[in-house]
Amino acid sequence: MKTVLVTGGDGQLASCIKDIESNYLDFKFIYKNASELDITNQEQIRNLFESNHFDWCINCAAYTAVDKAEAEPELAFKINAEGAKFLAEASRKHKVKLIHISTDFVFDGNETYPYSEQDRPNPINVYGASKLQGEKHIESILKEHFIIRTSWLYSKHGNNFVKTMLKLSQDRDKINVVNDQIGSPTHALDLAHAILKIINKNNNAFGLYHFSNQGEISWYHFATAIFSVFNRKINVQPIPSSKYKTLAKRPRYSVLETNKIATEFQVEIKGWKTALAEFVQLQ
Ligand SMILES: NC(=O)c1ccc[n+]([C@@H]2O[C@H](COP(=O)([O-])OP(=O)(O)OC[C@H]3O[C@@H](n4cnc5c(N)ncnc54)[C@H](OP(=O)(O)O)[C@@H]3O)[C@@H](O)[C@H]2O)c1
């Protein structure tokens, strides 16, 4: 039986892993939430790795408040960069394979084609820069790593765009949603399946991968699709980002190319519409 440590154990992605862990009976999953394991506390990490044997660590812990990060960059870097570094160091010492999750926001969004793993990151906000620094630490410290960049996560857990839209549709008759940021919404449950498939396969194809559901749309189009599948009557107006000011700049285009993970691990890349329909079925 292989033992898998999951950090950030109460977060959205970790909760999705919990939902499907019973499909993987050869693995024992140990979840640590932020109060049980603070990944910025090197001593805590050392003690945990010394007193337990882990085969894998899935790092779902992160500072994910994209706008707030502009106001507290030190904390964002501490969690997303230094925390990732501490986990990589402990993983190297104890021969643990590390799966780390990163983001489409490492890109500046100036391209017009899906970003591949070879494309040059150039973050335009603090969150993206802190996540990129985390990737670099892991790559320089630990060979046995998988870094998976993903985008626009939603699920039944935590706070996400789908849940926000559904809540707004209960409270309002009309909303404005930006239509000039293009990306790929991704059901976090599909990402959880992809991660566990990588662990189950246990090959040595370490490195950087992109995973998202397929297809590219704006937040506005995604909002209209959500209201349509959930039968919500609300007037949605498209607006440019210039009319919806946020603390953090966001990439105009951040679609990820997912061929590498699909080929290497036979991971299914569902279209975003299929994934959204499956999400509806789970409600
Ligand atoms: N959500 C998205 O749209 C999205 C898009 C692209 C990539 N990603 C990446 O995907 C991964 C999973 O995201 P998610 O949506 O599951 O995020 P999430 O729901 O915000 O979960 C992150 C978890 O990390 C915990 N955490 C924060 N600081 C910590 C620390 N110092 N030590 C240990 N745990 C800590 C949080 O706990 P508290 O809540 O108690 O602080 C939270 O439970 C992250 O790496 C994120 O950067 C997310």
Ligand as a Chemical Component Dictionary entry (heavy atoms), coordinates in Angstrom:
data_LIG
# 
_chem_comp.id                   LIG 
_chem_comp.type                 NON-POLYMER 
_chem_comp.pdbx_formal_charge   0 
_chem_comp.three_letter_code    LIG 
# 
loop_
_chem_comp_atom.comp_id 
_chem_comp_atom.atom_id 
_chem_comp_atom.alt_atom_id 
_chem_comp_atom.type_symbol 
_chem_comp_atom.charge 
_chem_comp_atom.model_Cartn_x 
_chem_comp_atom.model_Cartn_y 
_chem_comp_atom.model_Cartn_z 
_chem_comp_atom.pdbx_ordinal 
LIG N1  N1  N 0  -9.069 27.823 -8.150  1  
LIG C1  C1  C 0  -8.658 28.057 -9.392  2  
LIG O1  O1  O 0  -9.401 28.585 -10.223 3  
LIG C2  C2  C 0  -7.278 27.658 -9.813  4  
LIG C3  C3  C 0  -6.869 27.913 -11.134 5  
LIG C4  C4  C 0  -5.579 27.525 -11.518 6  
LIG C5  C5  C 0  -4.738 26.900 -10.609 7  
LIG N2  N2  N 1  -5.154 26.689 -9.335  8  
LIG C6  C6  C 0  -4.241 26.026 -8.389  9  
LIG O2  O2  O 0  -4.841 24.801 -8.011  10 
LIG C7  C7  C 0  -4.458 24.462 -6.680  11 
LIG C8  C8  C 0  -5.692 24.100 -5.873  12 
LIG O3  O3  O 0  -6.558 25.232 -5.830  13 
LIG P1  P1  P 0  -7.932 25.207 -5.030  14 
LIG O4  O4  O 0  -8.951 25.822 -5.930  15 
LIG O5  O5  O -1 -8.155 23.875 -4.440  16 
LIG O6  O6  O 0  -7.588 26.268 -3.887  17 
LIG P2  P2  P 0  -8.283 26.490 -2.478  18 
LIG O7  O7  O 0  -9.652 25.934 -2.470  19 
LIG O8  O8  O 0  -8.050 27.928 -2.143  20 
LIG O9  O9  O 0  -7.401 25.574 -1.510  21 
LIG C9  C9  C 0  -6.134 25.950 -1.073  22 
LIG C10 C10 C 0  -5.972 25.413 0.322   23 
LIG O10 O10 O 0  -4.658 25.738 0.785   24 
LIG C11 C11 C 0  -4.758 26.062 2.145   25 
LIG N3  N3  N 0  -3.609 26.858 2.584   26 
LIG C12 C12 C 0  -3.409 28.190 2.470   27 
LIG N4  N4  N 0  -2.245 28.531 3.037   28 
LIG C13 C13 C 0  -1.693 27.384 3.513   29 
LIG C14 C14 C 0  -0.504 27.076 4.215   30 
LIG N5  N5  N 0  0.385  28.033 4.536   31 
LIG N6  N6  N 0  -0.254 25.801 4.557   32 
LIG C15 C15 C 0  -1.143 24.830 4.250   33 
LIG N7  N7  N 0  -2.291 25.042 3.605   34 
LIG C16 C16 C 0  -2.563 26.313 3.232   35 
LIG C17 C17 C 0  -6.059 26.819 2.259   36 
LIG O11 O11 O 0  -6.499 26.806 3.590   37 
LIG P3  P3  P 0  -7.306 28.076 4.189   38 
LIG O12 O12 O 0  -8.529 28.213 3.331   39 
LIG O13 O13 O 0  -7.555 27.645 5.602   40 
LIG O14 O14 O 0  -6.365 29.232 4.044   41 
LIG C18 C18 C 0  -6.967 26.020 1.328   42 
LIG O15 O15 O 0  -7.624 24.982 2.023   43 
LIG C19 C19 C 0  -3.661 25.656 -6.155  44 
LIG O16 O16 O 0  -2.290 25.381 -6.293  45 
LIG C20 C20 C 0  -4.041 26.780 -7.095  46 
LIG O17 O17 O 0  -2.991 27.737 -7.198  47 
LIG C21 C21 C 0  -6.409 27.040 -8.917  48 
# 
loop_
_chem_comp_bond.comp_id 
_chem_comp_bond.atom_id_1 
_chem_comp_bond.atom_id_2 
_chem_comp_bond.value_order 
_chem_comp_bond.pdbx_ordinal 
LIG N1  C1  SING 1  
LIG C1  O1  DOUB 2  
LIG C1  C2  SING 3  
LIG C2  C3  SING 4  
LIG C2  C21 DOUB 5  
LIG C3  C4  DOUB 6  
LIG C4  C5  SING 7  
LIG C5  N2  DOUB 8  
LIG N2  C6  SING 9  
LIG N2  C21 SING 10 
LIG C6  O2  SING 11 
LIG C6  C20 SING 12 
LIG O2  C7  SING 13 
LIG C7  C8  SING 14 
LIG C7  C19 SING 15 
LIG C8  O3  SING 16 
LIG O3  P1  SING 17 
LIG P1  O4  DOUB 18 
LIG P1  O5  SING 19 
LIG P1  O6  SING 20 
LIG O6  P2  SING 21 
LIG P2  O7  DOUB 22 
LIG P2  O8  SING 23 
LIG P2  O9  SING 24 
LIG O9  C9  SING 25 
LIG C9  C10 SING 26 
LIG C10 O10 SING 27 
LIG C10 C18 SING 28 
LIG O10 C11 SING 29 
LIG C11 N3  SING 30 
LIG C11 C17 SING 31 
LIG N3  C12 SING 32 
LIG N3  C16 SING 33 
LIG C12 N4  DOUB 34 
LIG N4  C13 SING 35 
LIG C13 C14 SING 36 
LIG C13 C16 DOUB 37 
LIG C14 N5  SING 38 
LIG C14 N6  DOUB 39 
LIG N6  C15 SING 40 
LIG C15 N7  DOUB 41 
LIG N7  C16 SING 42 
LIG C17 O11 SING 43 
LIG C17 C18 SING 44 
LIG O11 P3  SING 45 
LIG P3  O12 DOUB 46 
LIG P3  O13 SING 47 
LIG P3  O14 SING 48 
LIG C18 O15 SING 49 
LIG C19 O16 SING 50 
LIG C19 C20 SING 51 
LIG C20 O17 SING 52 
# 
